[in-house]
Amino acid sequence: MSLAVAIQMDPVETIDIEGDSSFALGLEAQRRGHGLYHYLPQDLSLHDGRVYARMRALEFRREQGNHASLGTPEAVDLATLDVVLMRQDPPFDMAYITATHLLEHVHPETLVVNDPVHVRNAPEKLFVTHFPELMPPTLITSDRAEVEAFRAEHRDIIVKPLFGNGGAGVFHIAPGDENLSALLELFTDLYREPIIVQRYLAEVRGGDKRIILVDGRPAGATNRVPPQGEARSNMHVGGRPEKAELSRRDLEICEAIGPALKERGLIFVGIDVIGGFMTEINVTSPTGIQEINRFDGVSLEAEIWDVIEARHGAAHKTPSV
């Protein structure tokens, strides 16, 4: 079964082929004989009820400095494709939301991974709030008095933008730190949305565990250890990946959220767990599969494609007479 697969993502020229999950997914698609195409989110158009993208044929290679070849741009009706991988990086802004609305016109006839409706309805730091028993103490607010009261209760806190990504804008406000008022003023100037405040989890010094779930099932994990003097463990800011096992608590968390992910068509999801608490559910453009592959000797991209092919096959099965 050869599928026509478009990857909606950021420019391929700048990706890190040793860490990029979209690259791994693309290589696996090629290995299975699927045809690849690439386009940027801004290449989408809606015309007379049809969604088009100006895309180029794509070929990936695991060669540093020569990892991608792109064909000539052409406008393609997304309804003529089999699969679209929605893989552009956040921020989760109105442009991101608009892209989900456009892709909703073709899904599920053209299978969009992850389901664009539920990507739109499940931003990382909000979807997780539907599982409060799994989270650290958390406040989402625009009210300074509420932030100050939360700090008085928990003393050691993390403050971050509600729709940020990659560790950008994450601040650790320790007891005695006098910068909270200035930070709230800065956030008010930069963002219209509420902010998120959480109790600081000291266990982050030992790592922030990224767990990958495929169709609601835990598939593997890696521990991301922050550099010395840094409260963030994101790879973008120097976090170091380490081999990790799934603990009993990790499996409890996955069991609690797995059915909701599967029901929503969220095939490829990454959750963040610190000290036994889930802090985020990443459904927009999760990463981590290459690190887990290397540590565990597995191929998570193959597991993801097994599910995609099964979903596509079930949706397009010819009814028996």
HELIX and SHEET records of a PDB file:
HELIX    1   1 VAL A   12  THR A   14  5                                   3    
HELIX    2   2 SER A   21  ARG A   31  1                                  11    
HELIX    3   3 PRO A   41  ASP A   43  5                                   3    
HELIX    4   4 LEU A   78  THR A   80  5                                   3    
HELIX    5   5 MET A   94  GLU A  104  1                                  11    
HELIX    6   6 PRO A  116  ARG A  120  1                                   5    
HELIX    7   7 GLU A  124  PHE A  127  1                                   4    
HELIX    8   8 VAL A  128  HIS A  130  5                                   3    
HELIX    9   9 PRO A  132  LEU A  134  5                                   3    
HELIX   10  10 ARG A  144  HIS A  154  1                                  11    
HELIX   11  11 LEU A  180  LEU A  190  1                                  11    
HELIX   12  12 ALA A  202  GLY A  206  5                                   5    
HELIX   13  13 MET A  235  VAL A  237  5                                   3    
HELIX   14  14 ARG A  248  GLU A  263  1                                  16    
HELIX   15  15 ILE A  289  ASP A  296  1                                   8    
HELIX   16  16 LEU A  300  ALA A  315  1                                  16    
SHEET    1   A 6 LEU A  44  HIS A  47  0                                        
SHEET    2   A 6 ARG A  50  PHE A  60 -1                                        
SHEET    3   A 6 GLY A  35  TYR A  39 -1                                        
SHEET    4   A 6 ALA A   4  GLN A   8  1                                        
SHEET    5   A 6 VAL A  83  MET A  86  1                                        
SHEET    6   A 6 LEU A 111  VAL A 113  1                                        
SHEET    1   B 3 LEU A  44  HIS A  47  0                                        
SHEET    2   B 3 ARG A  50  PHE A  60 -1                                        
SHEET    3   B 3 ALA A  68  LEU A  70 -1                                        
SHEET    1   C 3 LEU A  44  HIS A  47  0                                        
SHEET    2   C 3 ARG A  50  PHE A  60 -1                                        
SHEET    3   C 3 GLU A  74  ASP A  77 -1                                        
SHEET    1   D 4 THR A 138  THR A 141  0                                        
SHEET    2   D 4 ILE A 195  ARG A 199 -1                                        
SHEET    3   D 4 ILE A 157  PRO A 161 -1                                        
SHEET    4   D 4 PHE A 171  ILE A 173 -1                                        
SHEET    1   E 5 ARG A 240  LYS A 243  0                                        
SHEET    2   E 5 ARG A 217  VAL A 225 -1                                        
SHEET    3   E 5 ASP A 208  VAL A 214 -1                                        
SHEET    4   E 5 PHE A 268  ILE A 274 -1                                        
SHEET    5   E 5 PHE A 277  ASN A 282 -1                                        
END                                                                             
